[in-house]
Amino acid sequence: MVETIRSILRTKGGDVWWLPPEATVYDAIAIMAEKSIGALLVCSEGKLVGVLSERDYARKVILKGKSSKDTLVKEIMTSPVVTVTPDHTVDDCMRMMTTHRIRHLPVLEADRVVGVISIGDLVNSIISVQAETINQLSNYISGKYPG
């Protein structure tokens, strides 16, 4: 069975944290710290317009000597955004993250954000599937397999 993002969101939940492009980077970092997350969605007038990650902050604010209180999210956010749907597979998403060198993927359904998945969510899913396969093979080998 191929696992889809829909099943990950069912387990994880669909909490989505976002802010407007006019917010300061300082406000964004404060939200990320409070929520223990590595990225925030950037939305304007109900539409996803960007993603702001800790990596964006490190590379576009800290290393360039800018002030997070004087820099707006829209100045450093990643845009356009790579997105997926709930019907994408874990393998599809791993491929996209590797190709685009990103760690977070917003999940859209009919242009509406329904969740965000991280590389950690995908790795946990893969580990879970592998553990179940190992368990089934062990049961088969030991004669406990139904059939």
N, CA, C and O atoms as a MOPAC input file, in Angstrom:
PM7 MOZYME 1SCF
protein

 N      0.83600 1    -1.18300 1     0.00000 1
 C      0.00000 1     0.00000 1     0.00000 1
 C      0.88700 1     1.25500 1     0.00000 1
 O      1.87100 1     1.33300 1     0.73500 1
 N      0.52800 1     2.20600 1    -0.81400 1
 C      1.27900 1     3.44700 1    -0.92900 1
 C      0.63700 1     4.47400 1    -0.00300 1
 O     -0.56200 1     4.74000 1    -0.08900 1
 N      1.44900 1     5.04900 1     0.88400 1
 C      0.90800 1     6.02400 1     1.82900 1
 C      0.81700 1     7.39800 1     1.17300 1
 O      1.72700 1     7.83700 1     0.47000 1
 N     -0.30600 1     8.05900 1     1.42500 1
 C     -0.51000 1     9.40300 1     0.88700 1
 C     -0.37100 1    10.44200 1     2.00200 1
 O     -0.35700 1    10.11500 1     3.18900 1
 N     -0.27300 1    11.67200 1     1.58900 1
 C     -0.16500 1    12.78000 1     2.52800 1
 C     -1.45300 1    12.91200 1     3.33900 1
 O     -1.42500 1    13.35700 1     4.48700 1
 N     -2.56100 1    12.53200 1     2.75200 1
 C     -3.84400 1    12.56700 1     3.47200 1
 C     -3.76100 1    11.74900 1     4.75900 1
 O     -4.24900 1    12.18100 1     5.80400 1
 N     -3.14300 1    10.56600 1     4.68500 1
 C     -3.04900 1     9.71700 1     5.87900 1
 C     -2.10300 1    10.32300 1     6.91900 1
 O     -2.33800 1    10.17800 1     8.11900 1
 N     -1.05200 1    10.99000 1     6.48100 1
 C     -0.14500 1    11.65900 1     7.41800 1
 C     -0.88300 1    12.79200 1     8.12500 1
 O     -0.75500 1    12.95300 1     9.33800 1
 N     -1.64900 1    13.57400 1     7.37800 1
 C     -2.38900 1    14.68600 1     7.98000 1
 C     -3.46200 1    14.19100 1     8.94400 1
 O     -3.76100 1    14.85300 1     9.93700 1
 N     -4.04200 1    13.02300 1     8.65100 1
 C     -5.03800 1    12.44700 1     9.55500 1
 C     -4.42000 1    12.19200 1    10.92600 1
 O     -5.04500 1    12.43700 1    11.95800 1
 N     -3.20000 1    11.70300 1    10.92100 1
 C     -2.49300 1    11.40600 1    12.16900 1
 C     -1.93900 1    12.67800 1    12.79600 1
 O     -2.09800 1    12.90300 1    13.99600 1
 N     -1.30600 1    13.49000 1    12.00500 1
 C     -0.62100 1    14.69100 1    12.48000 1
 C     -1.58600 1    15.81500 1    12.84800 1
 O     -1.36000 1    16.55300 1    13.80700 1
 N     -2.64500 1    15.93200 1    12.08700 1
 C     -3.54200 1    17.06600 1    12.25400 1
 C     -3.22900 1    18.13200 1    11.22200 1
 O     -2.20000 1    18.08000 1    10.54700 1
 N     -4.10800 1    19.07700 1    11.10900 1
 C     -3.96600 1    20.09000 1    10.07500 1
 C     -3.63200 1    21.47300 1    10.59400 1
 O     -3.92900 1    22.47100 1     9.93700 1
 N     -3.00900 1    21.54800 1    11.78000 1
 C     -2.64100 1    22.86500 1    12.29800 1
 C     -1.73200 1    23.57700 1    11.30600 1
 O     -0.76100 1    23.00500 1    10.81200 1
 N     -2.06000 1    24.82600 1    11.02500 1
 C     -1.27800 1    25.62600 1    10.08900 1
 C     -1.02500 1    26.98600 1    10.73200 1
 O     -1.95100 1    27.66600 1    11.17400 1
 N      0.22500 1    27.35500 1    10.77200 1
 C      0.59800 1    28.66000 1    11.32500 1
 C      1.04900 1    29.55100 1    10.17100 1
 O      1.83700 1    29.13400 1     9.32200 1
 N      0.54400 1    30.77000 1    10.15000 1
 C      0.86000 1    31.67900 1     9.05000 1
 C      0.90500 1    33.11500 1     9.55700 1
 O      0.51500 1    33.40800 1    10.68800 1
 N      1.38200 1    33.98500 1     8.70700 1
 C      1.38800 1    35.41200 1     8.98000 1
 C      1.37100 1    36.15500 1     7.65100 1
 O      1.63100 1    35.56300 1     6.60400 1
 N      1.06300 1    37.46300 1     7.68900 1
 C      1.01400 1    38.23700 1     6.45100 1
 C      2.41400 1    38.65400 1     6.00700 1
 O      3.33600 1    38.70300 1     6.82100 1
 N      2.57300 1    38.95200 1     4.72600 1
 C      3.88800 1    39.35300 1     4.20300 1
 C      4.42000 1    40.64700 1     4.81100 1
 O      5.62500 1    40.89600 1     4.77100 1
 N      3.53800 1    41.47400 1     5.37400 1
 C      3.95400 1    42.74400 1     5.96900 1
 C      4.44400 1    42.61300 1     7.41000 1
 O      4.89000 1    43.59600 1     8.00300 1
 N      4.36400 1    41.41500 1     7.97400 1
 C      4.85800 1    41.19400 1     9.34600 1
 C      6.37800 1    41.29900 1     9.35800 1
 O      7.02800 1    41.13100 1     8.32700 1
 N      6.92800 1    41.57100 1    10.51000 1
 C      8.38800 1    41.61800 1    10.61500 1
 C      8.94300 1    40.20800 1    10.77600 1
 O      8.26100 1    39.30600 1    11.26100 1
 N     10.17000 1    40.04300 1    10.36700 1
 C     10.84700 1    38.76700 1    10.52500 1
 C     10.96000 1    38.43200 1    12.01200 1
 O     10.88800 1    37.26200 1    12.38900 1
 N     11.13600 1    39.44200 1    12.85300 1
 C     11.19600 1    39.22400 1    14.30100 1
 C      9.91700 1    38.54400 1    14.79300 1
 O      9.97800 1    37.58300 1    15.56000 1
 N      8.76100 1    39.04300 1    14.35200 1
 C      7.47600 1    38.43900 1    14.73500 1
 C      7.39000 1    36.99000 1    14.25600 1
 O      6.89100 1    36.12000 1    14.96900 1
 N      7.87700 1    36.74500 1    13.05500 1
 C      7.85300 1    35.38700 1    12.49900 1
 C      8.71000 1    34.44100 1    13.33300 1
 O      8.28200 1    33.33100 1    13.64900 1
 N      9.91100 1    34.87200 1    13.68800 1
 C     10.81300 1    34.03100 1    14.47500 1
 C     10.21600 1    33.77800 1    15.86000 1
 O     10.35000 1    32.68300 1    16.40500 1
 N      9.56600 1    34.77900 1    16.41900 1
 C      8.91800 1    34.61000 1    17.72500 1
 C      7.81500 1    33.54600 1    17.65600 1
 O      7.69200 1    32.72000 1    18.56100 1
 N      7.02200 1    33.56400 1    16.59500 1
 C      5.96300 1    32.56200 1    16.42500 1
 C      6.57500 1    31.16900 1    16.25200 1
 O      6.11300 1    30.20400 1    16.86000 1
 N      7.61100 1    31.07000 1    15.42400 1
 C      8.27000 1    29.77400 1    15.21900 1
 C      8.81100 1    29.22200 1    16.53500 1
 O      8.68900 1    28.02700 1    16.80200 1
 N      9.40300 1    30.07900 1    17.35400 1
 C      9.93800 1    29.63500 1    18.64400 1
 C      8.80800 1    29.19500 1    19.57100 1
 O      8.90900 1    28.15900 1    20.22800 1
 N      7.74300 1    29.97300 1    19.62200 1
 C      6.60400 1    29.66500 1    20.49000 1
 C      5.94200 1    28.34000 1    20.10200 1
 O      5.56500 1    27.55300 1    20.97000 1
 N      5.80500 1    28.10100 1    18.80800 1
 C      5.10500 1    26.90600 1    18.31700 1
 C      6.04200 1    25.72200 1    18.07400 1
 O      5.58800 1    24.63300 1    17.72300 1
 N      7.33900 1    25.93300 1    18.25800 1
 C      8.35800 1    24.89200 1    18.00300 1
 C      8.25500 1    24.34700 1    16.58500 1
 O      8.19900 1    23.13600 1    16.37000 1
 N      8.23200 1    25.26300 1    15.62400 1
 C      8.15000 1    24.88900 1    14.21700 1
 C      9.30500 1    25.53500 1    13.45100 1
 O      9.89700 1    26.51000 1    13.91400 1
 N      9.61700 1    24.98600 1    12.28200 1
 C     10.74800 1    25.47600 1    11.50000 1
 C     10.37900 1    26.34700 1    10.32200 1
 O     11.25500 1    26.86000 1     9.62500 1
 N      9.06700 1    26.52300 1    10.08900 1
 C      8.64000 1    27.34200 1     8.95600 1
 C      7.22900 1    27.85200 1     9.18800 1
 O      6.43400 1    27.23500 1     9.89600 1
 N      6.93900 1    28.97900 1     8.58100 1
 C      5.60400 1    29.57200 1     8.61500 1
 C      5.13200 1    29.83100 1     7.19300 1
 O      5.92300 1    30.16300 1     6.31000 1
 N      3.84200 1    29.67400 1     6.98800 1
 C      3.28100 1    30.04700 1     5.69600 1
 C      3.05000 1    31.54800 1     5.68800 1
 O      2.79600 1    32.15300 1     6.72900 1
 N      3.14000 1    32.13500 1     4.51900 1
 C      2.88300 1    33.56500 1     4.34500 1
 C      1.64200 1    33.67500 1     3.45900 1
 O      1.63600 1    33.21800 1     2.31600 1
 N      0.59000 1    34.29100 1     4.01100 1
 C     -0.67700 1    34.38800 1     3.28400 1
 C     -1.11800 1    35.83600 1     3.18000 1
 O     -0.94700 1    36.62800 1     4.10600 1
 N     -1.68900 1    36.16000 1     2.03000 1
 C     -2.21700 1    37.49100 1     1.77800 1
 C     -3.58700 1    37.35200 1     1.13900 1
 O     -3.74300 1    36.67700 1     0.12200 1
 N     -4.57000 1    37.99200 1     1.73800 1
 C     -5.95400 1    37.94300 1     1.23500 1
 C     -6.42100 1    36.50600 1     1.03200 1
 O     -7.07300 1    36.18700 1     0.03800 1
 N     -6.07700 1    35.64500 1     1.98700 1
 C     -6.52100 1    34.25800 1     1.95400 1
 C     -5.76100 1    33.35000 1     1.00600 1
 O     -6.11400 1    32.17900 1     0.86000 1
 N     -4.73200 1    33.86200 1     0.36200 1
 C     -3.94900 1    33.06900 1    -0.59100 1
 C     -2.53100 1    32.85500 1    -0.07400 1
 O     -1.93600 1    33.74000 1     0.54100 1
 N     -2.00800 1    31.67200 1    -0.33600 1
 C     -0.62900 1    31.35700 1     0.01600 1
 C      0.30100 1    32.07400 1    -0.96000 1
 O      0.20400 1    31.88500 1    -2.17300 1
 N      1.20500 1    32.90100 1    -0.42200 1
 C      2.11400 1    33.65800 1    -1.29100 1
 C      3.58700 1    33.35100 1    -1.03000 1
 O      4.45500 1    33.75200 1    -1.80500 1
 N      3.86600 1    32.64200 1     0.05800 1
 C      5.25700 1    32.33700 1     0.36300 1
 C      5.39600 1    31.43900 1     1.56900 1
 O      4.42100 1    31.11500 1     2.24800 1
 N      6.63500 1    31.04200 1     1.82000 1
 C      6.99400 1    30.27300 1     3.01700 1
 C      8.22700 1    30.94200 1     3.60400 1
 O      9.14400 1    31.32800 1     2.87900 1
 N      8.23800 1    31.07300 1     4.91500 1
 C      9.40000 1    31.61200 1     5.61000 1
 C      9.95000 1    30.52300 1     6.52300 1
 O      9.24700 1    30.02700 1     7.40200 1
 N     11.20000 1    30.15900 1     6.31000 1
 C     11.81900 1    29.10200 1     7.11500 1
 C     12.98200 1    29.65300 1     7.92600 1
 O     13.45900 1    30.76400 1     7.69300 1
 N     13.42200 1    28.85100 1     8.88200 1
 C     14.60300 1    29.22500 1     9.66000 1
 C     15.80500 1    29.39900 1     8.73900 1
 O     16.67300 1    30.23600 1     8.98600 1
 N     15.84500 1    28.60900 1     7.68900 1
 C     16.93700 1    28.72300 1     6.71600 1
 C     16.90900 1    30.08100 1     6.01900 1
 O     17.95600 1    30.69500 1     5.81900 1
 N     15.71200 1    30.55500 1     5.64600 1
 C     15.59100 1    31.89400 1     5.04800 1
 C     16.13500 1    32.94300 1     6.01000 1
 O     16.87400 1    33.84100 1     5.60900 1
 N     15.76500 1    32.82300 1     7.27100 1
 C     16.22100 1    33.76900 1     8.28800 1
 C     17.73900 1    33.76300 1     8.41100 1
 O     18.37800 1    34.81500 1     8.41000 1
 N     18.30300 1    32.57100 1     8.51500 1
 C     19.76000 1    32.46900 1     8.69200 1
 C     20.52000 1    33.03200 1     7.49600 1
 O     21.51700 1    33.73400 1     7.66200 1
 N     20.05300 1    32.72800 1     6.31000 1
 C     20.78700 1    33.12000 1     5.10700 1
 C     20.49600 1    34.53600 1     4.63100 1
 O     21.36600 1    35.18100 1     4.04500 1
 N     19.29300 1    35.02400 1     4.87400 1
 C     18.90100 1    36.30900 1     4.29700 1
 C     18.81700 1    37.45100 1     5.30700 1
 O     18.64300 1    38.60800 1     4.92600 1
 N     18.94000 1    37.13000 1     6.58200 1
 C     18.93600 1    38.17700 1     7.60100 1
 C     20.25100 1    38.14700 1     8.37500 1
 O     21.02500 1    39.10300 1     8.32600 1
 N     20.49600 1    37.06900 1     9.07600 1
 C     21.68400 1    36.99000 1     9.93200 1
 C     22.96800 1    37.16600 1     9.12600 1
 O     23.78800 1    38.02500 1     9.45100 1
 N     23.15000 1    36.36600 1     8.08400 1
 C     24.40000 1    36.42700 1     7.32400 1
 C     24.58300 1    37.73300 1     6.55800 1
 O     25.70400 1    38.09100 1     6.19600 1
 N     23.48800 1    38.44100 1     6.31000 1
 C     23.59400 1    39.71400 1     5.58600 1
 C     23.60300 1    40.91600 1     6.52300 1
 O     23.59400 1    42.06500 1     6.08100 1
 N     23.62200 1    40.62900 1     7.83700 1
 C     23.71800 1    41.71000 1     8.81200 1
 C     22.47900 1    42.57900 1     8.91400 1
 O     22.56800 1    43.72700 1     9.35200 1
 N     21.32700 1    42.05900 1     8.51900 1
 C     20.08100 1    42.82900 1     8.61700 1
 C     19.49400 1    42.68600 1    10.02200 1
 O     19.89200 1    41.81100 1    10.79000 1
 N     18.56300 1    43.54200 1    10.33300 1
 C     17.84900 1    43.48400 1    11.60100 1
 C     16.51100 1    42.78400 1    11.39100 1
 O     15.76100 1    43.13400 1    10.48000 1
 N     16.21200 1    41.79600 1    12.23200 1
 C     14.94300 1    41.08200 1    12.09300 1
 C     13.75600 1    41.97100 1    12.44700 1
 O     12.63800 1    41.70900 1    12.00400 1
 N     13.98200 1    43.01700 1    13.23800 1
 C     12.88400 1    43.93300 1    13.59500 1
 C     12.59100 1    44.93900 1    12.48500 1
 O     11.51100 1    45.52900 1    12.44100 1
 N     13.56400 1    45.13200 1    11.58400 1
 C     13.38900 1    46.10300 1    10.49400 1
 C     13.15500 1    45.45100 1     9.13700 1
 O     12.93200 1    46.14500 1     8.14500 1
 N     13.20400 1    44.12600 1     9.08700 1
 C     13.04800 1    43.40800 1     7.82700 1
 C     11.66000 1    42.77800 1     7.78100 1
 O     11.22000 1    42.14900 1     8.74300 1
 N     10.97700 1    42.95600 1     6.65100 1
 C      9.63500 1    42.37400 1     6.48900 1
 C      9.73700 1    40.97000 1     5.92500 1
 O     10.66200 1    40.64100 1     5.18300 1
 N      8.76900 1    40.15800 1     6.29300 1
 C      8.71500 1    38.77600 1     5.82900 1
 C      8.76200 1    38.71000 1     4.31100 1
 O      9.44600 1    37.85100 1     3.75500 1
 N      8.04900 1    39.59800 1     3.63000 1
 C      7.98700 1    39.56400 1     2.16300 1
 C      9.34600 1    39.78500 1     1.50600 1
 O      9.53800 1    39.42700 1     0.34400 1
 N     10.28900 1    40.37000 1     2.24200 1
 C     11.61500 1    40.62600 1     1.69700 1
 C     12.48200 1    39.36500 1     1.65000 1
 O     13.42500 1    39.29300 1     0.86200 1
 N     12.17200 1    38.37900 1     2.48200 1
 C     13.04200 1    37.19300 1     2.54800 1
 C     12.32200 1    35.87100 1     2.34700 1
 O     12.96800 1    34.82500 1     2.29700 1
 N     10.99500 1    35.89100 1     2.23000 1
 C     10.24600 1    34.63000 1     2.09100 1
 C     10.60200 1    33.92900 1     0.78200 1
 O     11.05600 1    34.55700 1    -0.17400 1
 N     10.39000 1    32.64300 1     0.76200 1
 C     10.57900 1    31.86300 1    -0.45100 1
 C      9.27500 1    31.88800 1    -1.24200 1
 O      8.21500 1    31.53500 1    -0.72500 1
 N      9.36600 1    32.30600 1    -2.49400 1
 C      8.20000 1    32.38600 1    -3.37000 1
 C      8.69800 1    32.28800 1    -4.80700 1
 O      9.73600 1    32.86800 1    -5.12400 1
 N      8.00900 1    31.58800 1    -5.67600 1
 C      6.76100 1    30.86300 1    -5.48400 1
 C      6.96000 1    29.63000 1    -4.60200 1
 O      8.08100 1    29.16900 1    -4.38500 1
 N      5.84600 1    29.11500 1    -4.10500 1
 C      5.85500 1    28.01000 1    -3.15200 1
 C      5.61600 1    26.68700 1    -3.87000 1
 O      4.72500 1    26.57200 1    -4.71200 1
 N      6.42600 1    25.69600 1    -3.52200 1
 C      6.20200 1    24.32500 1    -3.98900 1
 C      5.15000 1    23.73000 1    -3.06400 1
 O      5.32400 1    23.73000 1    -1.84500 1
 N      4.05800 1    23.22300 1    -3.63500 1
 C      2.96700 1    22.66100 1    -2.82900 1
 C      2.62200 1    21.25600 1    -3.29700 1
 O      3.02400 1    20.82000 1    -4.37500 1
 N      1.86100 1    20.56000 1    -2.45300 1
 C      1.35900 1    19.23500 1    -2.79800 1
 C     -0.12300 1    19.17100 1    -2.44800 1
 O     -0.67100 1    20.07900 1    -1.82100 1
 N     -0.75100 1    18.09100 1    -2.86100 1
 C     -2.14400 1    17.83900 1    -2.49300 1
 C     -2.17100 1    16.65700 1    -1.52600 1
 O     -1.17100 1    15.95300 1    -1.38300 1
 N     -3.29900 1    16.43300 1    -0.86700 1
 C     -3.39800 1    15.28200 1     0.03000 1
 C     -3.21800 1    13.93500 1    -0.68300 1
 O     -2.93300 1    12.92800 1    -0.03600 1
 N     -3.38200 1    13.91400 1    -2.00200 1
 C     -3.27000 1    12.66900 1    -2.74900 1
 C     -1.85300 1    12.34400 1    -3.20800 1
 O     -1.61800 1    11.26200 1    -3.74500 1
 N     -0.90600 1    13.25600 1    -3.01000 1
 C      0.49100 1    12.95700 1    -3.32400 1
 C      0.97900 1    11.85600 1    -2.39000 1
 O      0.50500 1    11.73700 1    -1.26000 1
 N      1.91600 1    11.06400 1    -2.85800 1
 C      2.48100 1    10.00400 1    -2.03200 1
 C      3.68700 1    10.51200 1    -1.25000 1
 O      4.24600 1    11.56700 1    -1.54900 1
 N      4.06800 1     9.74400 1    -0.25700 1
 C      5.26700 1    10.05900 1     0.51900 1
 C      6.47900 1    10.10200 1    -0.41000 1
 O      7.31400 1    11.00000 1    -0.30800 1
 N      6.56900 1     9.13300 1    -1.31200 1
 C      7.68700 1     9.10400 1    -2.26500 1
 C      7.71200 1    10.35900 1    -3.14300 1
 O      8.77600 1    10.93100 1    -3.38000 1
 N      6.53400 1    10.78700 1    -3.62500 1
 C      6.44700 1    12.01800 1    -4.42700 1
 C      7.02900 1    13.19500 1    -3.64900 1
 O      7.82400 1    13.97300 1    -4.17700 1
 N      6.62700 1    13.30900 1    -2.40500 1
 C      7.04000 1    14.44700 1    -1.57900 1
 C      8.52600 1    14.39300 1    -1.24700 1
 O      9.19300 1    15.42800 1    -1.23800 1
 N      9.05400 1    13.20400 1    -0.97500 1
 C     10.48900 1    13.06600 1    -0.71800 1
 C     11.28000 1    13.52800 1    -1.94500 1
 O     12.29400 1    14.21500 1    -1.82400 1
 N     10.79600 1    13.13800 1    -3.12200 1
 C     11.45100 1    13.53200 1    -4.36200 1
 C     11.42900 1    15.05200 1    -4.53500 1
 O     12.43900 1    15.65700 1    -4.89200 1
 N     10.27100 1    15.65900 1    -4.28100 1
 C     10.14200 1    17.12000 1    -4.41600 1
 C     11.05800 1    17.84500 1    -3.43600 1
 O     11.73800 1    18.80300 1    -3.80400 1
 N     11.07100 1    17.38700 1    -2.20000 1
 C     11.90700 1    18.04300 1    -1.18500 1
 C     13.38900 1    17.93200 1    -1.54400 1
 O     14.15400 1    18.87800 1    -1.35200 1
 N     13.77900 1    16.78500 1    -2.05900 1
 C     15.17200 1    16.59100 1    -2.45100 1
 C     15.51700 1    17.47000 1    -3.65000 1
 O     16.55400 1    18.13300 1    -3.65800 1
 N     14.66400 1    17.47600 1    -4.64600 1
 C     14.89400 1    18.26700 1    -5.85600 1
 C     14.97700 1    19.76000 1    -5.55300 1
 O     15.86400 1    20.45300 1    -6.05000 1
 N     14.05200 1    20.24600 1    -4.73700 1
 C     13.97300 1    21.68700 1    -4.46100 1
 C     14.76800 1    22.10800 1    -3.21600 1
 O     14.84700 1    23.29200 1    -2.88800 1
 N     15.35600 1    21.11700 1    -2.53100 1
 C     16.13900 1    21.38500 1    -1.31500 1
 C     15.34100 1    22.18000 1    -0.29200 1
 O     15.77700 1    23.21700 1     0.20600 1
 N     14.14200 1    21.64800 1     0.00400 1
 C     13.26800 1    22.27700 1     0.99300 1
 C     12.90400 1    21.25900 1     2.06300 1
 O     13.07100 1    20.05500 1     1.86800 1
 N     12.40900 1    21.74400 1     3.18800 1
 C     12.08200 1    20.86700 1     4.31200 1
 C     10.61800 1    20.89800 1     4.69300 1
 O     10.19300 1    20.14200 1     5.56700 1
 N      9.83600 1    21.75700 1     4.05500 1
 C      8.41600 1    21.89200 1     4.37400 1
 C      7.60900 1    22.02600 1     3.08800 1
 O      8.01200 1    22.70900 1     2.14700 1
 N      6.46600 1    21.36000 1     3.07400 1
 C      5.57000 1    21.42900 1     1.91700 1
 C      4.15700 1    21.77000 1     2.38500 1
 O      3.55400 1    21.00300 1     3.13600 1
 N      3.62900 1    22.90100 1     1.95500 1
 C      2.21900 1    23.18000 1     2.22500 1
 C      1.34700 1    22.20900 1     1.42700 1
 O      1.65800 1    21.85700 1     0.29000 1
 N      0.25300 1    21.79100 1     2.05300 1
 C     -0.68200 1    20.86400 1     1.40500 1
 C     -1.93500 1    21.65200 1     1.06400 1
 O     -2.59500 1    22.20500 1     1.94400 1
 N     -2.25900 1    21.69800 1    -0.24100 1
 C     -3.42500 1    22.44700 1    -0.70800 1
 C     -4.46300 1    21.50900 1    -1.29600 1
 O     -4.15000 1    20.53300 1    -1.97700 1
 N     -5.71000 1    21.84600 1    -1.00600 1
 C     -6.83300 1    21.13400 1    -1.61000 1
 C     -7.79500 1    22.20400 1    -2.11300 1
 O     -8.34400 1    22.97800 1    -1.32800 1
 N     -7.99300 1    22.23900 1    -3.41100 1
 C     -8.83100 1    23.26500 1    -4.05000 1
 C     -8.36900 1    24.66900 1    -3.65200 1
 O     -9.17500 1    25.51000 1    -3.25300 1
 N     -7.06600 1    24.90500 1    -3.76600 1
 C     -6.44400 1    26.20300 1    -3.45800 1
 C     -6.57700 1    26.63800 1    -1.99700 1
 O     -6.34100 1    27.80300 1    -1.67600 1
 N     -6.95000 1    25.71400 1    -1.11400 1
 C     -7.07100 1    26.01700 1     0.31100 1
 C     -6.01500 1    25.22000 1     1.06200 1
 O     -5.87200 1    24.01800 1     0.83600 1
 N     -5.27800 1    25.87000 1     1.94900 1
 C     -4.24900 1    25.18600 1     2.73300 1
 C     -4.93800 1    24.28800 1     3.76100 1
 O     -5.75900 1    24.74800 1     4.55500 1
 N     -4.58800 1    22.99500 1     3.73200 1
 C     -5.17600 1    22.03900 1     4.68000 1
 C     -4.13700 1    21.45300 1     5.63000 1
 O     -4.47300 1    20.67000 1     6.51800 1
 N     -2.87100 1    21.83300 1     5.44100 1
 C     -1.82700 1    21.36100 1     6.33300 1
 C     -0.45200 1    21.66500 1     5.78500 1
 O     -0.29500 1    22.21600 1     4.69600 1
 N      0.53900 1    21.28800 1     6.57100 1
 C      1.93900 1    21.42500 1     6.17200 1
 C      2.63700 1    20.14900 1     6.61200 1
 O      2.43800 1    19.68300 1     7.73400 1
 N      3.45300 1    19.58200 1     5.73200 1
 C      4.24800 1    18.42100 1     6.12500 1
 C      5.72300 1    18.79100 1     6.07900 1
 O      6.16300 1    19.61300 1     5.27500 1
 N      6.45500 1    18.16500 1     6.95800 1
 C      7.89300 1    18.41400 1     7.03000 1
 C      8.64300 1    17.15700 1     6.62400 1
 O      8.06000 1    16.07800 1     6.51600 1
 N      9.92600 1    17.30600 1     6.40200 1
 C     10.76400 1    16.16300 1     6.08800 1
 C     10.69100 1    15.14800 1     7.22700 1
 O     10.73400 1    13.94100 1     6.98900 1
 N     10.58200 1    15.63500 1     8.46000 1
 C     10.45900 1    14.74700 1     9.62000 1
 C      9.19400 1    13.90700 1     9.56500 1
 O      9.21600 1    12.73000 1     9.92600 1
 N      8.08700 1    14.50000 1     9.11300 1
 C      6.83400 1    13.75000 1     8.97200 1
 C      7.00200 1    12.61000 1     7.96800 1
 O      6.51600 1    11.50100 1     8.19000 1
 N      7.68700 1    12.89200 1     6.87300 1
 C      7.89500 1    11.87500 1     5.83800 1
 C      8.82100 1    10.76900 1     6.33200 1
 O      8.56400 1     9.58900 1     6.09600 1
 N      9.89300 1    11.14800 1     7.01600 1
 C     10.82600 1    10.14500 1     7.54800 1
 C     10.11100 1     9.25500 1     8.56500 1
 O     10.29100 1     8.03700 1     8.55200 1
 N      9.29900 1     9.85100 1     9.44900 1
 C      8.54700 1     9.05300 1    10.41400 1
 C      7.60400 1     8.07400 1     9.73200 1
 O      7.45400 1     6.93600 1    10.17500 1
 N      6.97400 1     8.51800 1     8.66000 1
 C      6.07800 1     7.64900 1     7.90200 1
 C      6.83300 1     6.47000 1     7.29100 1
 O      6.38000 1     5.32700 1     7.35800 1
 N      7.97600 1     6.76000 1     6.70000 1
 C      8.78800 1     5.70400 1     6.08000 1
 C      9.25200 1     4.70700 1     7.12900 1
 O      9.20300 1     3.50000 1     6.89500 1
 N      9.69700 1     5.18900 1     8.27600 1
 C     10.14200 1     4.30100 1     9.35400 1
 C      8.99800 1     3.42000 1     9.82600 1
 O      9.19500 1     2.22900 1    10.06500 1
 N      7.81000 1     3.98400 1     9.96300 1
 C      6.64200 1     3.23000 1    10.40300 1
 C      6.28000 1     2.11700 1     9.41100 1
 O      5.98900 1     0.98800 1     9.80700 1
 N      6.30300 1     2.45400 1     8.12700 1
 C      5.99300 1     1.45800 1     7.09300 1
 C      7.04500 1     0.35000 1     7.09300 1
 O      6.70700 1    -0.82700 1     6.96600 1
 N      8.31000 1     0.71900 1     7.23300 1
 C      9.37900 1    -0.28100 1     7.26700 1
 C      9.25800 1    -1.18700 1     8.48600 1
 O      9.49200 1    -2.39100 1     8.38500 1
 N      8.89800 1    -0.62700 1     9.63000 1
 C      8.73500 1    -1.43400 1    10.84700 1
 C      7.60100 1    -2.43800 1    10.67900 1
 O      7.71600 1    -3.58500 1    11.11000 1
 N      6.51900 1    -2.01300 1    10.06100 1
 C      5.39000 1    -2.91800 1     9.82200 1
 C      5.78300 1    -4.03100 1     8.85700 1
 O      5.40500 1    -5.18600 1     9.05600 1
 N      6.53400 1    -3.69600 1     7.82200 1
 C      7.00500 1    -4.70900 1     6.87500 1
 C      7.91000 1    -5.72100 1     7.57200 1
 O      7.77800 1    -6.92600 1     7.35900 1
 N      8.81700 1    -5.23700 1     8.39300 1
 C      9.71100 1    -6.13400 1     9.13700 1
 C      8.90400 1    -7.04800 1    10.05300 1
 O      9.18500 1    -8.24200 1    10.15200 1
 N      7.90500 1    -6.48600 1    10.71900 1
 C      7.05200 1    -7.28500 1    11.59900 1
 C      6.31600 1    -8.37800 1    10.81900 1
 O      6.25400 1    -9.52600 1    11.25900 1
 N      5.76400 1    -8.01900 1     9.67000 1
 C      5.04300 1    -8.99700 1     8.85400 1
 C      5.98100 1   -10.09200 1     8.34900 1
 O      5.62000 1   -11.26900 1     8.36900 1
 N      7.17700 1    -9.71900 1     7.89900 1
 C      8.14200 1   -10.71400 1     7.42700 1
 C      8.59900 1   -11.62500 1     8.56400 1
 O      8.75200 1   -12.83100 1     8.37000 1
 N      8.81300 1   -11.06400 1     9.72700 1
 C      9.21000 1   -11.87000 1    10.88800 1
 C      8.12000 1   -12.87100 1    11.24700 1
 O      8.40800 1   -14.03100 1    11.54000 1
 N      6.86500 1   -12.41900 1    11.22200 1
 C      5.74300 1   -13.32000 1    11.51000 1
 C      5.63000 1   -14.41500 1    10.45100 1
 O      5.32200 1   -15.56400 1    10.76600 1
 N      5.87500 1   -14.05800 1     9.22200 1
 C      5.81300 1   -15.03600 1     8.13300 1
 C      6.89200 1   -16.11800 1     8.31000 1
 O      6.62700 1   -17.31500 1     8.19300 1
 N      8.10300 1   -15.65500 1     8.59300 1
 C      9.22500 1   -16.58000 1     8.76300 1
 C      9.01700 1   -17.49600 1     9.96700 1
 O      9.35600 1   -18.67800 1     9.91500 1
 N      8.45900 1   -16.95100 1    11.05300 1
 C      8.28000 1   -17.73600 1    12.26100 1
 C      6.99100 1   -18.55900 1    12.25000 1
 O      6.70500 1   -19.27800 1    13.20800 1
 N      6.21800 1   -18.45500 1    11.17400 1
 C      4.98900 1   -19.25300 1    11.05300 1
 C      3.76600 1   -18.61500 1    11.68500 1
 O      2.72700 1   -19.26900 1    11.78400 1
 N      3.84700 1   -17.37600 1    12.11100 1
 C      2.71500 1   -16.68900 1    12.72900 1
 C      1.85900 1   -15.94600 1    11.71100 1
 O      0.81800 1   -15.38500 1    12.05300 1
 N      2.30000 1   -15.94700 1    10.47300 1
 C      1.60700 1   -15.20300 1     9.41800 1
 C      0.26700 1   -15.87400 1     9.13400 1
 O      0.23100 1   -17.08000 1     8.89100 1
 N     -0.83700 1   -15.12400 1     9.15700 1
 C     -2.14800 1   -15.74000 1     8.85600 1
 C     -2.22500 1   -16.15700 1     7.39200 1
 O     -1.80800 1   -15.41700 1     6.50000 1
 N     -2.74600 1   -17.31100 1     7.16500 1
 C     -2.87800 1   -17.71500 1     5.77000 1
 C     -2.88700 1   -19.12200 1     5.62300 1
 O     -2.99200 1   -19.62500 1     4.50500 1

